[in-house]
Amino acid sequence: MSTLVFDSTALSHFARASRLAELEAVTAAGECIVPANVLGELTRGVAAYPALGTVSAQGWLRPADIDQFVAVSAGGGGTTVALTGLAVRPSSGAVVSPSVLLACCNDVIEKVLLTSPGLQPDGPLLESIGFIPLGWITAAGLGDTTGSDPSYFYQVRNVPFGGSLPVMINFLRASLDDASCYQVKVDGNLRTDQFSTAIWNGTAYVPAVFGPQLLDGSPGYYPVSAISDLMLYIQPLPGCYLDSTNMTSGQPTPSRWISTTPPGFP
């Protein structure tokens, strides 16, 4: 059974021509829905066109508050629910980028992020040091995945950190917090480490360097990567590729390892 959603134009024309019965007959094979905001629009026109008042009395029309987008296949005629959980009565949308959609609802315009399931909008801003989640670093500053999850794919037990350390940042969370840049400090010392990687330019992978920039003449500000760019890098993009060989030796605590400040806001 097909589903038909009516706007005010069709219903207005048929009602004013006293032909709603014919419309019911030709749509009897499907479920007929009239959004609540469409009924409201027709009701406001009753004073000028009394026949519009007959629309709400049609038992074959099911009123509904629409809170989802439905994608319609022009070729096959099928429908797919594209977005749910929107504000009341979404009516149209605009694609801002491959990962951002603006949905025009009754009272607001919602910004919808279309992202990989691996990105966590409510997750911690600091995610991990390499494959070791931040919460799995002991009070002594040692990595311990075995004690946290013996089935985890990367098994280490109370090991120190050393060498080049990929400090993983939750760029989706940073973007939702409206941060445009951030700084990385260890023991209060500003880090300016750079990371050489490769990014897809549409036809091939090309070299790319991710590192800090100047902000109003001040150094050490890493840009918050655009969500649409994250999947273009050949490997997960770290927030900082920390060279620990120029740091003081010892057993640092997690709070010594990394702290961030996101001072740059658009």
Sequence and secondary structure as in RCSB ss.txt:
>XXXX:A:sequence
MSTLVFDSTALSHFARASRLAELEAVTAAGECIVPANVLGELTRGVAAYPALGTVSAQGWLRPADIDQFVAVSAG
GGGTTVALTGLAVRPSSGAVVSPSVLLACCNDVIEKVLLTSPGLQPDGPLLESIGFIPLGWITAAGLGDTTGSDP
SYFYQVRNVPFGGSLPVMINFLRASLDDASCYQVKVDGNLRTDQFSTAIWNGTAYVPAVFGPQLLDGSPGYYPVS
AISDLMLYIQPLPGCYLDSTNMTSGQPTPSRWISTTPPGFP
>XXXX:A:secstr
  EEE  HHHHHHHHHTT HHHHHHHTTTSEEEEEHHHHHHHHHTTTT GGGGGGGG TTEEEE   SEEEE TT
T  EEEEE S SS   EEEEEETTEEEEE SS EEEEE   TT  TTS SEEEETTEEGGGB TTS B STTT T
T SS  SSB   SEEEEEE HHHHHHTT  EEEEEETTEE    EEEEEE SSSEEEEEE  EEETTEEEEEE  
 HHHHTTBSS   SEEEEGGGS  S   HHHH EEEEEE  
